[in-house]
Amino acid sequence: RDPLPQRLHEVHEGVRELIARHRPDTLAIEDVFYARNVRTTVVLGHARGVILLAAQQAALTIHEYPPAAIKKAVTGRGSASKEQVQFMVGRLLRLKQPPQPADAADGVAAALCACLSVTLPSMPPLNLPSLASVREAARPHITRRPSESRS
């Protein structure tokens, strides 16, 4: 029931406290969310903005993922339901019960998506022998002396 600016301040301070306590390197967050209710979409956009601000102030690497990408990373389907996401988060993390409420599972799913989509740094090309030279080296070589002819 507090005014929106007060609630946003509380979200910002809460995220800053979490960052200070846990000292993460990265923040994973769902891309812009479109709710059926326009007012809900706008309020969620404001909340997302103060979360991004706290992450930027802490110099975190920020990864943003579309909702379908998060669902697909965790459940294998981009159109999974909230219940399916909750279930799979619980399974992947071997929890006794899925995270409650569903929004908590969504946050954990975003973090899992970031973990599952980490790319390794690129390596310079390896100087490997050609397949033909490997086959030639593997071919058995039989050496016979001229005096060892078969009769």
N, C-alpha and C positions, 0 to 999 in steps of 0.2 A: 504493500500500500504506500510505500515511500515514493516520492517523485522520481522520475526516470534518472535525472542527474545523480541523485543520491545512490540509487541502485547501481548505476554504472561505476561510480566511485568505489563502492564496496567490491564489485567484481574486479576492478583494476587492482585495488589493494590486496585482495585475496590472491590473485594471480602473482603479484609481486612477492607476497609472503611465501607462496609455494616455490617460486623460482629461487628465492634466497635460501630456503630450507633445504631444497633438494639439489640445487646447482646443476640443472641439466645443461646440455650443450645445444639441444634442439627442441623446437616446439612443433608438434604436428597438429594441424587444425583442418576442419572441414571447410571446403570452399563455400562461397556464398550459398546460403540455404534459402530456398523459396518455399515459404509456407502457403497454405491456402488462404490464410487471412493476411492481408497486406500489412496490417498493424503489427502482427507477430513477426513478419519478415523484417520490418524496419527495426523493431526492438532487438531482434536477434542480430541484425547487422551492426547496431550500436554496440552490443555486448562483444561481438567478434572484434570490433574495432579497438575496444579498450584492452582486450586480450592481446591483440597484435601489437599495440602500443607498449604494453608491459614487456613483451618478448623482445621488441626492438630496443627498448631502453636497457635491457639486460644483455644486449648483443648476442642473442640466440640465433641460430640458424632456423629459419622458419620454412616448413614444408606445408603447402596447402594442397589438399586432395579433394576432388569431387566426391560427393556422397556415394555414387555408384562405384568408384574406384576403391573406396574404403570397404564397402560391402563385398566387393569381388575379392579383395585381398584376404578377407577374413572368412567368407562363406563359400567363395567360388562363384557366386552369382551377384551381379550388380543390382538386381532388383529384389534382394533378400529383404524380409520383413525385420522389424526391430527385434522381434522375439528370436528370429534365427541368428541375428548378430549377437544378441545376448548369450544364446546357447553356445555359439562357436567361440566367443571370447572366453567363456567359462571353460570350455573344452581345451582350447589352445593353452590356457594358463593353468590348467588342471585345478580349477577352483571347485570347492564343494558345491557352491551355488553360483549361478551367473550373477554378474554385477547388477545391483539395483540402485536407482531406477534405470530404465532403458537408456536415458541420456548419459549415464555414467559408462555404460557399455559402449556407447558410441564414441566417447572420448578415448577409452582404452583401445577401441578398434582403430581409431586414427593413429594412435601411437604404434600399434602393431603393423599397420599399413606402412608407416615410415620405416620400421625395422625390417619388414619383408621386402621393401623396395630399395634398400641400400645398394648402391653400385660400387664395385671395387674400382680403385684407380686403374687407369689403362696402363698396360705394360708395353714396352717397345716390342716390335716383332722379334720372335725368336729366329735364330739362324739354324733352322733344322735341315737335315739332309732331305733330298727328294725321295719320294716313294720308290722310284726305280733303283736308286742307289741302295736303299734299305733292302729291297728284294734281292738285289745282286749280292749284297753282303751276307744275306741269310741263306743263299743257295749253297747246297753242299758242294764242296770242291773235292773231287777224287783225283788224286795224282798217282799215276802208274809209271813205273820205270819201263823203258823199252824191253827189258829182259823178262818182264812179267806179262807177257802176252798170253791170252787165253787160247787154248787149243780145242 
